[in-house]
Amino acid sequence: MGKRVVDVEERLPWYQALPLGLQHFLSMFGATVLVPMLMGFSPSVSVMCSGIGTALYLVATKGKIPSYLGPSFSFVGPVVIASATAGVAGVGSAIVGAGLVFVVCALVVRKTGTRWIDRLIPTVVMAEIIFVIGCGLATTAVSEALTVPEGETLWQALVVAGVAFFVVVLCTCFGKRVLNTIPVLVGAAVAYGLSCAFGMVDFTPVAEAAWIGLPEFTLPVVDVTAIVLVSPIAIIVVIEHIGHLFVIGEMTHRNYNPILWRSLLGDGLATTVAGLLGAPPATTFAENIGVLNVTRVYSTQVFWYAAVTAFIVGGFCPKLGALVGTIPDPVIGGVSIVIFGLIACNALKMLVEHAVDMTDSRNLIIFGGPAIAAIGMQSMGVSIPVGEYSVPGLAVAALLGIVLNLVLPGRSADAGAEKVPPVPRESYDDLARDFERAENGSNEKGQA
């Protein structure tokens, strides 16, 4: 069934934008709390910094890219290792360093352009990376859906997760008006009510939490060892970032290559602020990209509401944070199955729309080999040790796909050519000209 598309620049009344923003806040909350817990950081500071980081990103990209920034899983291993000797404060300086790596990458892209990226990462490689992003999260979604706290039974978790899943599906496919635009929020709300009826929710932390309060910040202390260990991981996350941005471009029918450097700059600023306040490094969130795919509401206005919500809940209202924290894992898992599945499907859609010949054994090898290796690694929770580092499955998928594309005979049809979604070129020229005007005054430099 058809669904109204809300474009990037379109603005909605606050009473429509607010629940859409809450939906994005909900979809990112699980990872935004889990990552700092794994790293030894404060979850409240992490949630607050995700709001600050998203706001910085929206400012850096001038409101042209709908994306939410939160803590990155790619840094977990190195941060845990570095924390053993440097502590949270020492790792903070390394996270600031990672943010500066993002900024340097942004300046390089601005100076050299993106042609080299198109040649290095043609559509078949980009689709493979995106496929791994979606499928690699399958373990996370299913483990959350089947999480059974002490005193509960598996059937309760299955029922709650199943209700969340099917409500999202029904609202997406058959919902009218409001239900059609906030299926994730509705699915989570219905499943949460059911989990309360099952006695799966403990409101004790909510009762004990204060209404108003500030989280505990940790200022960075320079630690060279931690910087050397953690900061280079930003290069791996840059590849993930480019993959996320290309997915958003496919969904919104825009070519974001002219402002890729701004997107990387926004990520760098968000990561730097996170390091200064004692939060994990930031990255664009696949979960929120999945929400965009479900709702087809691409307005960046919605992300301002999500950012403000995260800033308030994480930074000033412990009771609200505690209330959100009572949401059982099966609720998040049920809606995540839909969200992550759509991310993986975007990769297949990309192959079709760009007419990638999947009868060509070269393309089959480039897509299939790295994807299976990486998904297997992520499902097993393993990584490849390289000295003090550990290379995660997503990085393996990206690097292996790039290497195979470079060394195998022949080349992909779009290698060296600009990858563009199948829409009129004029929309791209308009986007590029907007940024040329902003940067060079009224003196246009022709078409992008």
Backbone torsions as a table, in degrees:
resi	resn	phi	psi	omega
1	MET	NA	147.8	-179.2
2	GLY	-71.5	153.0	179.3
3	LYS	-139.3	136.9	179.8
4	ARG	-64.5	133.9	178.2
5	VAL	-99.6	127.2	176.1
6	VAL	-100.1	115.2	-171.8
7	ASP	-74.3	169.4	-173.4
8	VAL	-58.2	-46.3	-176.3
9	GLU	-85.5	-7.5	-176.6
10	GLU	-68.7	143.4	-179.6
11	ARG	-115.7	138.8	-177.7
12	LEU	-112.6	157.4	172.4
13	PRO	-60.2	151.0	-174.5
14	TRP	-58.6	-35.6	-177.1
15	TYR	-71.0	-15.7	171.5
16	GLN	-93.4	-38.1	-177.3
17	ALA	-70.7	-34.5	-176.7
18	LEU	-61.5	-52.3	178.7
19	PRO	-64.1	-30.5	175.7
20	LEU	-66.0	-38.8	175.9
21	GLY	-67.0	-40.3	177.0
22	LEU	-61.8	-33.8	178.2
23	GLN	-63.2	-43.8	177.4
24	HIS	-66.8	-39.2	177.8
25	PHE	-60.9	-43.2	-179.6
26	LEU	-65.0	-41.6	-176.0
27	SER	-66.8	-29.0	-178.1
28	MET	-92.6	-12.1	-168.1
29	PHE	-63.7	-42.2	-176.8
30	GLY	-57.9	-50.8	-179.5
31	ALA	-68.5	-34.1	-177.9
32	THR	-68.7	-24.5	175.5
33	VAL	-91.1	-38.3	-176.6
34	LEU	-66.7	-46.0	-176.3
35	VAL	-59.0	-49.5	178.3
36	PRO	-63.0	-32.6	177.3
37	MET	-64.4	-38.8	177.3
38	LEU	-67.5	-33.0	-176.1
39	MET	-89.6	-15.3	-177.4
40	GLY	91.3	18.7	177.9
41	PHE	-97.6	171.2	177.8
42	SER	-79.0	123.1	177.4
43	PRO	-60.8	-36.3	-179.6
44	SER	-63.4	-44.2	178.2
45	VAL	-64.5	-36.4	178.8
46	SER	-63.1	-45.0	179.3
47	VAL	-64.1	-44.4	179.6
48	MET	-60.6	-44.7	-178.0
49	CYS	-69.8	-27.0	175.3
50	SER	-64.8	-36.3	176.1
51	GLY	-68.1	-45.2	178.2
52	ILE	-62.5	-45.2	-178.6
53	GLY	-62.1	-41.4	178.5
54	THR	-64.0	-40.8	177.7
55	ALA	-62.8	-43.1	177.5
56	LEU	-62.4	-39.2	179.6
57	TYR	-64.2	-44.1	179.7
58	LEU	-63.5	-37.3	177.6
59	VAL	-68.3	-45.0	-178.3
60	ALA	-62.1	-36.8	-179.0
61	THR	-93.6	6.1	178.1
62	LYS	55.6	36.2	175.3
63	GLY	67.8	24.2	-177.6
64	LYS	-97.6	-14.7	-174.8
65	ILE	-124.2	118.0	177.7
66	PRO	-79.8	104.3	-178.9
67	SER	-156.0	150.3	178.4
68	TYR	-115.2	139.3	-179.5
69	LEU	-109.9	133.0	177.3
70	GLY	-147.2	-177.2	-175.2
71	PRO	-65.7	143.9	-175.8
72	SER	-96.2	132.9	175.5
73	PHE	-70.0	-24.9	-174.8
74	SER	-62.0	-23.0	-176.9
75	PHE	-91.6	-5.9	-170.4
76	VAL	-56.9	-52.4	-177.3
77	GLY	-57.5	-57.3	179.5
78	PRO	-59.5	-37.8	-179.3
79	VAL	-66.3	-42.7	179.1
80	VAL	-61.3	-42.6	179.1
81	ILE	-64.1	-46.3	-178.7
82	ALA	-66.8	-34.2	-178.3
83	SER	-64.2	-27.7	-177.9
84	ALA	-60.0	-31.4	-178.8
85	THR	-112.4	-33.5	-174.7
86	ALA	-95.0	-18.4	-176.6
87	GLY	73.4	175.1	-178.2
88	VAL	-62.6	-39.2	-178.8
89	ALA	-65.2	-43.4	178.9
90	GLY	-64.7	-40.5	178.0
91	VAL	-65.7	-30.0	177.2
92	GLY	-56.5	-41.0	178.2
93	SER	-66.2	-34.1	177.9
94	ALA	-68.0	-36.6	178.8
95	ILE	-68.5	-38.1	173.2
96	VAL	-59.7	-41.8	177.0
97	GLY	-61.1	-39.6	177.5
98	ALA	-63.1	-39.0	176.7
99	GLY	-61.8	-38.7	178.7
100	LEU	-68.5	-32.6	175.1
101	VAL	-61.9	-42.3	175.5
102	PHE	-58.3	-45.1	-178.5
103	VAL	-62.3	-43.0	178.4
104	VAL	-61.5	-44.3	177.8
105	CYS	-60.5	-38.7	178.3
106	ALA	-62.7	-43.2	-180.0
107	LEU	-66.8	-36.8	177.6
108	VAL	-63.9	-45.1	179.9
109	VAL	-64.1	-39.6	179.1
110	ARG	-63.5	-37.5	-176.8
111	LYS	-77.4	-41.7	-172.1
112	THR	-97.8	-12.1	-177.0
113	GLY	82.3	-166.8	-174.3
114	THR	-121.6	5.1	179.7
115	ARG	-58.1	-40.4	-179.0
116	TRP	-64.7	-31.7	177.4
117	ILE	-68.3	-41.9	179.1
118	ASP	-61.5	-37.0	179.8
119	ARG	-75.0	-39.0	-177.6
120	LEU	-73.3	-36.8	-175.2
121	ILE	-126.2	76.5	176.4
122	PRO	-67.7	177.4	-173.6
123	THR	-56.6	-42.1	-176.6
124	VAL	-64.0	-35.5	177.7
125	VAL	-72.9	-42.8	179.4
126	MET	-63.4	-41.2	178.4
127	ALA	-63.1	-39.3	178.5
128	GLU	-63.1	-41.9	179.2
129	ILE	-63.7	-44.5	-179.5
130	ILE	-66.0	-38.3	177.4
131	PHE	-60.5	-41.1	178.7
132	VAL	-67.1	-38.0	178.2
133	ILE	-58.1	-46.7	-179.2
134	GLY	-70.4	-51.4	-177.5
135	CYS	-69.9	-31.9	179.7
136	GLY	-65.2	-21.5	178.6
137	LEU	-87.6	-1.6	-178.2
138	ALA	-59.7	-41.7	180.0
139	THR	-61.5	-40.7	178.8
140	THR	-62.0	-46.7	-177.7
141	ALA	-64.5	-46.3	-176.7
142	VAL	-69.8	-39.1	178.8
143	SER	-64.1	-37.8	176.1
144	GLU	-67.7	-40.6	-178.5
145	ALA	-63.9	-31.4	-175.9
146	LEU	-105.4	13.1	178.1
147	THR	-67.9	127.9	-177.4
148	VAL	-123.1	99.0	177.2
149	PRO	-63.0	164.1	-179.8
150	GLU	-59.5	134.3	178.9
151	GLY	92.5	-3.6	179.8
152	GLU	-113.3	169.7	-179.3
153	THR	-117.3	159.2	-177.7
154	LEU	-62.2	-36.1	-176.6
155	TRP	-64.0	-33.1	176.8
156	GLN	-63.3	-46.0	178.7
157	ALA	-62.0	-41.9	179.9
158	LEU	-63.1	-42.8	-179.0
159	VAL	-65.8	-46.1	-178.8
160	VAL	-62.7	-47.9	179.1
161	ALA	-62.9	-41.0	179.3
162	GLY	-63.9	-41.5	177.7
163	VAL	-63.1	-44.8	178.0
164	ALA	-58.0	-46.0	-179.5
165	PHE	-60.2	-52.5	-173.1
166	PHE	-72.1	-31.6	176.4
167	VAL	-65.5	-41.7	176.7
168	VAL	-61.1	-44.7	-179.7
169	VAL	-62.6	-47.4	-177.8
170	LEU	-64.3	-43.1	179.4
171	CYS	-65.8	-37.3	-179.1
172	THR	-68.3	-42.8	-173.5
173	CYS	-88.9	-32.9	-173.0
174	PHE	-124.6	-6.1	-177.1
175	GLY	-67.4	149.7	178.2
176	LYS	-112.3	146.6	174.9
177	ARG	50.1	-112.3	-173.0
178	VAL	-63.5	-45.1	-177.5
179	LEU	-59.0	-30.1	-178.0
180	ASN	-73.8	-22.1	-176.3
181	THR	-102.3	-17.2	179.6
182	ILE	-127.4	49.8	-177.0
183	PRO	-64.3	-35.5	-179.6
184	VAL	-66.0	-44.3	179.2
185	LEU	-63.9	-42.7	179.6
186	VAL	-65.5	-45.0	179.1
187	GLY	-60.3	-42.8	179.2
188	ALA	-66.5	-40.2	-178.6
189	ALA	-65.3	-44.3	179.9
190	VAL	-64.8	-44.4	-179.9
191	ALA	-67.1	-34.5	177.5
192	TYR	-65.1	-42.8	176.9
193	GLY	-60.8	-39.8	178.3
194	LEU	-66.2	-40.4	179.5
195	SER	-66.4	-32.2	174.1
196	CYS	-64.7	-41.7	179.6
197	ALA	-64.8	-31.0	178.0
198	PHE	-80.2	-5.3	-178.2
199	GLY	75.7	25.7	-177.5
200	MET	-88.8	-5.1	-175.0
201	VAL	-110.3	128.7	177.4
202	ASP	-106.6	113.1	-177.3
203	PHE	-90.1	6.5	-180.0
204	THR	-58.3	-46.5	178.7
205	PRO	-59.8	-31.6	179.4
206	VAL	-68.4	-44.3	179.6
207	ALA	-63.9	-34.2	-176.8
208	GLU	-82.9	-19.6	-176.0
209	ALA	-76.9	148.5	178.0
210	ALA	-78.5	156.5	178.0
211	TRP	-73.7	-40.2	-176.9
212	ILE	-128.2	136.0	179.0
213	GLY	178.6	161.7	179.1
214	LEU	-107.8	146.2	175.6
215	PRO	-74.0	170.5	-178.7
216	GLU	-93.7	110.0	-179.4
217	PHE	-83.3	152.2	176.3
218	THR	-126.2	111.2	-178.8
219	LEU	-76.9	146.3	-175.6
220	PRO	-74.5	149.7	172.9
221	VAL	-125.7	129.5	-174.4
222	VAL	-61.8	125.7	176.1
223	ASP	-136.9	106.6	-173.5
224	VAL	-60.9	-42.0	-179.1
225	THR	-60.5	-44.9	178.7
226	ALA	-64.2	-39.3	179.9
227	ILE	-62.0	-46.2	-179.6
228	VAL	-64.2	-34.4	-176.6
229	LEU	-77.6	-41.2	-169.3
230	VAL	-96.3	-43.6	-170.3
231	SER	-57.2	-41.0	-178.1
232	PRO	-62.7	-18.5	179.4
233	ILE	-61.1	-22.0	178.9
234	ALA	-57.8	-30.5	179.7
235	ILE	-63.5	-39.5	177.2
236	ILE	-65.4	-41.7	-178.3
237	VAL	-67.6	-28.3	176.1
238	VAL	-57.9	-41.3	178.4
239	ILE	-62.7	-43.9	177.6
240	GLU	-62.1	-40.9	-179.9
241	HIS	-60.3	-45.8	179.6
242	ILE	-61.2	-40.9	177.5
243	GLY	-61.0	-45.4	178.4
244	HIS	-61.1	-43.1	-177.2
245	LEU	-65.1	-37.0	179.5
246	PHE	-67.6	-36.4	176.2
247	VAL	-61.5	-45.3	179.9
248	ILE	-62.7	-39.2	176.8
249	GLY	-62.4	-39.5	177.3
250	GLU	-63.0	-42.6	-177.0
251	MET	-70.3	-40.1	-176.1
252	THR	-90.9	-2.5	-178.5
253	HIS	58.2	48.8	178.4
254	ARG	-133.3	148.4	174.3
255	ASN	-97.9	107.9	-177.1
256	TYR	-92.5	7.3	179.1
257	ASN	-55.6	-41.6	-179.2
258	PRO	-61.0	-22.6	-178.8
259	ILE	-121.2	21.6	175.3
260	LEU	-56.3	-39.1	-178.7
261	TRP	-63.4	-34.1	177.6
262	ARG	-68.0	-37.8	178.7
263	SER	-63.7	-44.7	177.5
264	LEU	-65.1	-37.7	178.0
265	LEU	-62.6	-43.0	178.7
266	GLY	-61.7	-40.6	176.7
267	ASP	-63.7	-40.4	178.6
268	GLY	-64.1	-41.9	178.2
269	LEU	-64.5	-42.0	179.3
270	ALA	-63.0	-42.3	179.9
271	THR	-67.5	-39.3	179.2
272	THR	-62.9	-45.9	178.5
273	VAL	-62.9	-39.6	178.3
274	ALA	-59.8	-42.8	178.5
275	GLY	-65.5	-35.1	-179.2
276	LEU	-69.9	-28.9	-175.8
277	LEU	-102.1	-10.5	179.2
278	GLY	95.4	45.0	178.8
279	ALA	-129.3	162.6	179.3
280	PRO	-66.6	157.6	177.2
281	PRO	-63.8	152.8	-171.6
282	ALA	-100.5	157.4	172.3
283	THR	-155.9	163.5	174.1
284	THR	-67.6	145.7	-171.9
285	PHE	-100.5	124.8	175.8
286	ALA	-65.1	-33.5	-179.3
287	GLU	-57.5	-44.2	-177.9
288	ASN	-73.5	-29.3	173.8
289	ILE	-64.2	-38.4	175.7
290	GLY	-61.8	-39.1	177.2
291	VAL	-63.4	-41.4	176.4
292	LEU	-57.3	-41.6	-178.1
293	ASN	-66.1	-37.0	-179.8
294	VAL	-72.1	-45.0	-171.2
295	THR	-89.4	-28.3	-173.7
296	ARG	60.9	26.9	173.2
297	VAL	-104.1	103.9	-173.1
298	TYR	-103.1	4.5	-177.0
299	SER	-60.5	127.1	178.0
300	THR	-69.6	-17.7	175.5
301	GLN	-56.4	-37.3	-178.7
302	VAL	-62.1	-36.0	-178.2
303	PHE	-71.9	-24.7	172.8
304	TRP	-65.1	-41.1	177.4
305	TYR	-64.5	-40.8	177.7
306	ALA	-63.8	-42.3	-179.1
307	ALA	-64.6	-44.2	179.6
308	VAL	-64.6	-40.1	178.0
309	THR	-59.8	-47.2	179.8
310	ALA	-63.8	-39.5	-179.9
311	PHE	-62.6	-43.4	-178.4
312	ILE	-73.0	-48.5	-177.3
313	VAL	-63.0	-44.2	-178.5
314	GLY	-77.6	-30.7	-171.6
315	GLY	-101.9	-24.8	-169.9
316	PHE	-134.0	-12.0	-176.1
317	CYS	-132.3	85.5	179.9
318	PRO	-57.4	-31.8	-177.7
319	LYS	-68.1	-41.5	177.2
320	LEU	-64.8	-40.8	177.8
321	GLY	-61.5	-40.6	178.5
322	ALA	-66.3	-36.7	179.2
323	LEU	-64.8	-45.9	177.5
324	VAL	-62.7	-34.5	-179.9
325	GLY	-68.1	-13.6	178.9
326	THR	-80.9	-7.9	-179.8
327	ILE	-63.7	120.7	-178.3
328	PRO	-65.5	151.6	179.4
329	ASP	-57.7	-38.5	179.6
330	PRO	-59.6	-28.7	176.5
331	VAL	-64.7	-50.3	179.6
332	ILE	-64.2	-40.5	-179.4
333	GLY	-62.9	-41.2	-178.7
334	GLY	-61.7	-45.0	179.5
335	VAL	-74.5	-29.3	-178.8
336	SER	-67.5	-31.4	178.8
337	ILE	-57.9	-42.6	177.7
338	VAL	-67.5	-47.5	-175.2
339	ILE	-61.7	-48.5	-177.2
340	PHE	-69.5	-33.7	177.8
341	GLY	-62.8	-38.6	179.4
342	LEU	-68.8	-31.6	176.3
343	ILE	-62.9	-46.3	178.7
344	ALA	-62.6	-38.6	179.9
345	CYS	-66.5	-27.1	176.9
346	ASN	-60.4	-33.8	178.5
347	ALA	-63.9	-43.7	179.5
348	LEU	-67.2	-38.9	177.0
349	LYS	-61.5	-39.4	179.7
350	MET	-62.1	-42.6	179.4
351	LEU	-62.2	-39.8	-179.6
352	VAL	-69.3	-48.6	-175.0
353	GLU	-66.9	-29.9	178.9
354	HIS	-95.2	8.7	175.2
355	ALA	52.7	43.5	176.2
356	VAL	-72.8	127.5	-176.3
357	ASP	-77.5	99.9	-178.8
358	MET	-89.3	11.1	167.1
359	THR	-91.8	-9.4	177.5
360	ASP	-78.4	121.5	-177.5
361	SER	-60.6	-29.5	177.8
362	ARG	-61.7	-48.3	178.9
363	ASN	-65.9	-37.2	178.7
364	LEU	-61.4	-43.0	-180.0
365	ILE	-67.3	-44.2	-178.3
366	ILE	-62.6	-38.5	-178.7
367	PHE	-81.5	-50.3	-169.6
368	GLY	-74.8	-45.3	-176.8
369	GLY	-59.7	-58.5	179.3
370	PRO	-60.8	-36.5	-178.2
371	ALA	-63.1	-47.0	-179.0
372	ILE	-64.7	-43.2	179.2
373	ALA	-60.1	-45.9	-176.1
374	ALA	-70.9	-43.5	-179.8
375	ILE	-64.0	-39.2	176.5
376	GLY	-61.4	-42.6	178.6
377	MET	-62.8	-44.8	-177.1
378	GLN	-69.6	-35.6	178.8
379	SER	-68.8	-30.1	178.4
380	MET	-87.0	-12.2	-178.3
381	GLY	71.2	32.8	-178.8
382	VAL	-114.2	160.0	175.9
383	SER	-142.1	167.8	-178.0
384	ILE	-95.4	118.1	179.7
385	PRO	-73.8	131.5	175.6
386	VAL	-131.6	92.4	-174.9
387	GLY	63.6	-123.5	179.1
388	GLU	-83.2	-6.1	-175.2
389	TYR	-100.4	166.3	170.7
390	SER	-135.0	123.6	-176.2
391	VAL	-90.7	116.5	-177.3
392	PRO	-75.6	170.1	-176.5
393	GLY	-59.3	-40.4	-179.0
394	LEU	-61.9	-42.0	178.2
395	ALA	-64.7	-37.8	177.1
396	VAL	-62.2	-43.3	179.0
397	ALA	-59.9	-45.7	-178.2
398	ALA	-66.3	-50.1	-176.3
399	LEU	-66.2	-42.5	-179.3
400	LEU	-66.7	-40.3	177.9
401	GLY	-63.7	-42.4	179.1
402	ILE	-64.0	-45.1	-178.7
403	VAL	-63.5	-46.1	179.7
404	LEU	-61.2	-39.5	179.3
405	ASN	-63.6	-33.6	-178.2
406	LEU	-79.9	-33.6	-171.5
407	VAL	-98.7	-25.5	-179.1
408	LEU	-70.8	145.4	179.8
409	PRO	-58.4	146.2	-178.0
410	GLY	78.6	-172.1	175.5
411	ARG	-156.7	161.1	-179.6
412	SER	-64.7	149.9	-174.3
413	ALA	-59.3	-30.5	-176.5
414	ASP	-99.6	5.0	-179.0
415	ALA	-63.8	129.7	179.8
416	GLY	84.4	-7.2	176.9
417	ALA	-109.0	154.3	-176.5
418	GLU	-71.1	126.8	178.3
419	LYS	-80.5	120.4	-178.8
420	VAL	-132.8	141.3	175.0
421	PRO	-64.8	158.1	-174.8
422	PRO	-77.5	68.1	178.6
423	VAL	-139.0	167.1	-177.6
424	PRO	-55.6	138.4	-177.8
425	ARG	-65.6	-24.9	-175.6
426	GLU	-57.6	-34.7	-178.7
427	SER	-64.4	-32.0	178.0
428	TYR	-71.4	-42.8	-179.9
429	ASP	-61.6	-39.0	177.5
430	ASP	-61.7	-43.7	-179.6
431	LEU	-62.7	-46.0	-179.6
432	ALA	-63.4	-41.6	-179.7
433	ARG	-65.4	-35.8	177.3
434	ASP	-55.2	-44.4	-177.1
435	PHE	-77.9	-29.2	175.2
436	GLU	-66.5	-40.5	178.0
437	ARG	-63.3	-42.6	-178.5
438	ALA	-63.1	-34.1	-173.6
439	GLU	-94.0	-23.9	-174.4
440	ASN	-122.7	20.7	-178.9
441	GLY	70.9	-140.8	-177.8
442	SER	-89.3	0.4	-178.7
443	ASN	-85.5	96.6	180.0
444	GLU	-73.3	150.0	179.4
445	LYS	-111.4	33.1	178.1
446	GLY	83.2	-168.7	-179.0
447	GLN	-75.6	150.0	177.3
448	ALA	-71.0	NA	NA
